């Protein structure tokens, strides 16, 4: 990550570190080994644009990077108050506005537009976005996943179907994802009791909260440490930030 002068305020960061395209270019130059070596690092924009075009999408790369916390908070709020279908529709609209239309994720007007587009009530929603409600729970969950689930890098894709769990970690070719779903289609699903059909993310959460850490069961200490404590200070001194 690019350096930031105040890690403790990372989740409230208003200043942009640049555009998505600029960040992508910096990452490609910094990690040529992930792109075929010093002399073979491809233009990541071309690769992403080509893959997107295969499914009818067109990406833009000049949107400014911004804080995604309010978008995450709203993505957590919507399924608590609306059917699952609405949550999926809302996610698709926000993704389109960011990746295709180039709207910043921290733009409250964009989030309100997305909510209206999928018929999510917006009365009082701007005030809720401005309140910061739910931020701590997201930070706590971040710490739980990092320390309790064992995932320390992204992306991670978790798939559960009738008690059959699979995951894909890291950037993988499309075939890796197709194989996961093809396996579910081709192999008979086991006959499991209802309590054995919990989604993998629910199983991980329950196991993590039972095991906990020496500091407690809810990962609150770790969340504070990551975002405001000693770990935050150490990362800040190294010119890093949690995001």
C-alpha positions in Angstrom: 0.0 0.0 0.0 1.0 3.6 -0.5 2.2 5.4 2.5 -0.3 7.4 4.6 0.5 9.8 7.4 -2.2 8.7 9.8 -3.1 5.0 9.9 -5.5 5.6 12.8 -7.7 7.6 10.4 -7.5 5.2 7.5 -11.2 4.2 7.6 -12.1 7.9 7.6 -9.6 8.8 4.9 -11.1 11.4 2.5 -8.0 12.2 0.4 -7.6 9.8 -2.5 -4.3 8.0 -3.1 -5.0 8.3 -6.9 -7.1 6.6 -9.5 -7.8 2.9 -9.7 -5.7 2.8 -12.9 -2.7 4.5 -11.2 -2.9 2.1 -8.3 -3.0 -0.9 -10.7 0.0 0.4 -12.7 2.0 0.9 -9.5 1.2 -2.6 -8.3 2.1 -4.2 -11.7 5.5 -2.4 -11.6 6.2 -3.3 -8.0 5.4 -7.0 -8.4 6.6 -8.0 -11.9 7.1 -11.6 -10.7 3.3 -12.0 -10.6 3.0 -10.9 -14.2 5.6 -13.0 -15.9 8.9 -11.3 -14.9 10.6 -8.0 -15.4 10.3 -8.0 -19.2 6.9 -9.6 -19.5 4.7 -7.8 -17.0 1.5 -7.1 -19.1 -0.6 -4.1 -19.0 -3.1 -5.2 -16.3 -5.7 -2.8 -17.6 -5.7 -4.6 -21.0 -6.2 -7.9 -19.3 -9.0 -6.8 -17.1 -10.7 -4.9 -19.9 -10.6 -8.0 -22.1 -12.0 -10.3 -19.4 -14.7 -7.8 -18.7 -15.7 -7.5 -22.3 -16.1 -11.3 -22.4 -19.2 -10.9 -20.1 -20.4 -7.7 -21.6 -18.8 -5.2 -19.2 -16.7 -2.1 -19.9 -14.4 -0.9 -17.2 -13.2 2.6 -16.6 -9.9 3.3 -14.8 -9.9 7.0 -14.0 -12.2 6.8 -10.9 -10.5 8.0 -7.7 -9.7 5.4 -5.1 -11.7 6.2 -2.0 -12.8 4.8 1.3 -15.2 1.9 0.9 -16.3 1.7 4.6 -19.7 3.4 4.0 -20.4 1.1 1.0 -19.6 -1.9 3.2 -21.8 -0.7 6.0 -24.7 -0.2 3.6 -24.1 -3.7 2.1 -24.4 -5.1 5.7 -27.5 -3.0 6.5 -29.5 -3.9 3.3 -29.8 -7.7 3.9 -31.0 -7.1 7.4 -33.9 -5.1 6.2 -34.5 -6.4 2.6 -34.8 -9.8 0.9 -31.5 -11.5 -0.3 -32.4 -10.7 -3.9 -32.3 -6.9 -3.1 -28.9 -7.2 -1.5 -27.6 -8.9 -4.7 -29.2 -6.2 -6.9 -27.8 -3.4 -4.7 -24.3 -4.9 -4.9 -24.5 -5.1 -8.7 -25.6 -1.5 -9.0 -22.8 -0.2 -6.7 -20.3 -2.3 -8.7 -21.5 -0.9 -12.0 -21.4 2.7 -10.7 -17.8 2.2 -9.5 -16.2 0.0 -12.2 -18.2 1.2 -15.2 -19.4 4.7 -14.4 -16.3 5.7 -12.4 -18.2 6.9 -9.3 -16.2 6.9 -6.0 -17.3 4.4 -3.4 -17.2 7.0 -0.7 -19.7 9.2 -2.6 -22.9 9.2 -0.5 -25.0 10.5 -3.4 -23.9 7.5 -5.4 -24.9 5.1 -2.6 -28.3 6.8 -2.3 -28.8 6.6 -6.1 -28.0 2.9 -5.9 -30.4 2.3 -3.1 -33.2 4.1 -5.0 -32.5 2.1 -8.1 -33.3 -1.2 -6.2 -36.2 0.3 -4.3 -34.4 0.4 -0.9 -36.1 3.1 1.2 -33.8 6.2 1.5 -35.6 8.2 4.2 -33.0 8.9 6.9 -30.4 7.0 5.0 -28.0 9.9 4.4 -28.0 10.6 8.2 -27.3 6.9 8.8 -24.4 7.0 6.4 -23.0 10.1 8.1 -23.3 8.5 11.6 -20.7 5.8 11.1 -23.0 3.2 12.7 -21.7 -0.4 12.1 -18.1 0.6 11.5 -16.8 -1.1 14.6 -18.6 -4.4 13.7 -16.8 -4.4 10.3 -13.5 -3.7 11.9 -14.1 -6.5 14.5 -15.1 -8.9 11.7 -11.9 -8.0 9.8 -9.9 -9.0 12.8 -11.9 -12.2 13.3 -11.2 -13.3 9.7 -7.6 -12.4 9.9 -6.8 -14.0 13.2 -9.6 -16.6 13.5 -10.3 -17.8 10.0 -6.6 -17.8 8.8 -7.1 -15.7 5.7 -4.4 -13.1 5.5 -4.6 -12.1 1.8 -7.2 -11.4 -0.8 -9.1 -12.4 -2.9 -10.8 -15.4 -1.2 -14.0 -17.0 -2.7 -16.0 -19.2 -0.4 -18.6 -21.6 -1.8 -21.1 -23.7 0.2 -23.9 -25.9 -1.1 -25.8 -28.4 1.1 -22.8 -28.8 3.4 -20.2 -29.1 0.6 -17.6 -26.4 1.2 -15.0 -25.2 -1.2 -12.7 -22.1 -1.4 -10.5 -20.4 -3.9 -7.7 -18.3 -2.6 -5.7 -15.8 -4.5 -6.0 -14.6 -8.1 -7.0 -17.7 -10.1 -7.9 -18.3 -13.8 -11.6 -18.6 -14.7 -11.2 -22.4 -14.9 -10.6 -22.6 -11.2 -14.0 -21.1 -10.6 -15.7 -23.2 -13.3 -14.3 -26.4 -11.7 -15.8 -25.5 -8.3 -19.3 -25.2 -9.7 -18.9 -28.1 -12.2 -18.0 -30.3 -9.3 -21.1 -29.3 -7.5 -23.2 -30.1 -10.6 -21.5 -33.4 -11.4 -21.1 -35.0 -8.0 -24.1 -36.1 -5.9 -24.6 -34.0 -2.8 -24.2 -35.9 0.5 -27.2 -36.4 2.7 -26.4 -34.3 5.7 -28.4 -33.1 8.7 -29.5 -29.5 8.8 -26.9 -28.6 11.4 -24.1 -29.9 9.0 -25.3 -27.7 6.2 -24.1 -24.4 7.6 -22.3 -22.2 5.0 -18.6 -22.3 5.4 -18.4 -18.7 6.5 -20.8 -19.5 9.4 -18.7 -22.5 10.4 -15.5 -20.4 10.4 -17.2 -17.7 12.4 -18.4 -20.2 15.1 -15.1 -22.0 15.3 -13.2 -18.7 15.6 -15.4 -17.4 18.3 -15.1 -20.6 20.3 -11.3 -20.7 20.0 -10.7 -16.9 20.3 -7.3 -15.6 21.1 -5.4 -15.1 24.4 -7.0 -11.6 24.4 -10.6 -12.9 24.3 -13.3 -14.5 22.2 -14.7 -11.6 20.2 -11.5 -10.2 18.5 -12.2 -6.7 19.8 -8.7 -6.3 21.2 -7.2 -7.4 17.8 -9.6 -5.0 15.9 -8.5 -2.1 18.1 -4.8 -3.0 17.7 -5.1 -3.2 13.9 -6.8 0.1 13.4 -5.7 2.2 16.4 -3.2 0.3 18.5 0.5 -0.8 18.4 0.1 -2.7 15.1 -1.4 0.4 13.5 1.5 2.5 14.8 4.1 0.0 13.5 2.4 -0.1 10.0 2.3 3.7 10.0 6.0 3.9 10.8 6.6 1.6 7.8 4.6 3.7 5.5 1.7 1.2 5.3 -2.0 1.4 6.0 -4.8 -1.1 6.7 -7.5 -1.0 4.1 
